[in-house]
Amino acid sequence: MSTAARTTTGRRGFTVGRGEDATHPDTIRAAISEFFATAIFVFAAEGSILSLGKLYHDMSTAGGLVAVALAHALALAVAVSVAVNISGGHVNPAITFGALLGGRITLVCALFYWVAQLLGAIVASLLLRLTTGGMRPPGFSLAAGVGDWHAVLLEAVMTFGLMYAYYATVIDPKRGHVGTIGPLAVGFLIGANMLAGGPFDGAAMNPARVFGPALVGWRWSHHWVYWLGPFLGSGLAGLLYEYLVIPSTEAAAHGHAHQPLAPEDY
């Protein structure tokens, strides 16, 4: 049991946490882990798009879509793997939000996660701009004919699936041996969702993934879509899985001591 897990409330659901959680070594280690994991993911993911643009003038091809989706899938699987035993391997503010609503992380720790994830994405985007000789990160945008609310719904649906898969393979106390392939399963799903949604809005499913390149490339068109959609989808998935799929007796026995971190309960 993580040393950060020190109190038992016997309740399920959202909890703020305690002030001392902000300075606890486990919280700091988890935030650092999220920073590096998110930076690893964003560097490879956004880098794959810059690389494709360097090789081909027209990136809007089926082959280009498959290549970018594969890069995202592999990068996320690795990023989750390197952080899962320390922070739970969220690598995504929306995943953290779903875990927060499900009571798997406190608000205090979630704030640290969000800051670390956004900083990791910014640093990765800056490194890409530096190492590519000043290439501007393309970021995300909506395709012609796709409205803002269509994109919000699409992002919500895709992120719902991502959060549900994360809960089933990484968080669920009864995940068993499935937990060993949890990061790979989450990576595969983000790749599949990119194949499905990429041509319409880029298929972000991750506000940090969008924020870093948007800031460094200074591209803010429709930016709010990539926050609202993923948060709606992940929040709904977290609540549904926590309260409908996981039995209350299992939840009480596995971490509804409201551990801020407790990665072994993931």
Phi, psi and omega in degrees: 000133178300144179292346177283345180270101189233348182230150178237125181252339182075005180255158174250147173117190185303136174216144183284322185094185183244156182302325182292340177299330183293334181249005181289139181304324180296323179294317180295316179298319180295319179296318177298319178298317179295323178300308183290321180296317179292321178297318178300314182295310184294322180299313181289320183291306179291326178298326179295326179287318177296320180296317179297321178293332178287326183276323187230140178289320180254111181267352185276061179236161178298320179296320178295320178298316180296318181297315180292319178298319179295319179298317178296318182297313181293317182296318180291320179301318178291315182299317178294320182299318185286342183248348191298327182276354181249311184241354187098351176065049180289306176057022189192120179303330180290321176296318177298321180295317178297319178293327178295313179294331177279356179081017181270353178207147180276163179298321180302312180290325179299321178299318177296317179300313183298316179298315181297318180295317180293319178295320178299318180293322179294313180298317179298319181292322177295318178297322178296316180295324180289313186283343180261011178076029175095013177298134183276123179304129183289331179067208185238149178206164180270141177288162178300133179089355179261116180278166181304313185285334171297317181292322177300314179296318179298314179296322179295316181295314181294319181287331172303311179298320180295315180294320179297317178295321179296316178299315185292325187254345183240324186261317188310124180300337181261019182295333177059224182289345177299332180301334181291336178251012181307307180301321179293320179297317179296319178297317179300320183291322180293326176294317179296319179294328177292325176295325181280317188251349183305315182293345184264312181218010180093342178056069183281300181062012187204106181301326179292322179300329180274321188293315182302303178297326179296319181291312183289323179270353181052059178234105187246010182297125179060025187299325183298332180303322186277000170257311184296311182302305180299322180292321177296313182294314182290322179298315179295317180296318179298316179294315182296315182292318183295319189256346179249328185264317180275121178300147183299327179293323178292319180297320181294328183273348185231075167095000173272037156273003182058053175295135174294325184237289179036063184298335179291344174275350173282000000 
